[in-house]
């Protein structure tokens, strides 16, 4: 295992947070569209979403640092899985908030949940802690699937 460097660690976390911020900005107006929707039971308040995503992106950045910088080696598969889930994640905001395509967003979110599940397994193979750090991401995506499908059905 390579030596832990706090600056590199923080760069990965900040990079993940910036990625999330850009995704949100490109996605469009959250409150305008989201506030007009009929919501399914168990819908959290809108302020919880940026808090959860902030935590998730920090964990994603930290786990990616562990896998990509501290591990002795990783396969191209690990990189592909990581980049795939990032791309799907980015697309969901655009489809849901900018395009207002609720059912298409639900399909994309299901794909994201599957890709995050694969990411958890792939990271876990490389480093158990890194894999486990993404369990909240997986659970949040599964909950978001419920919300997205519920919203699509009600609207």
Beta strands, then each sheet from edge to edge (+ up, - down):
end
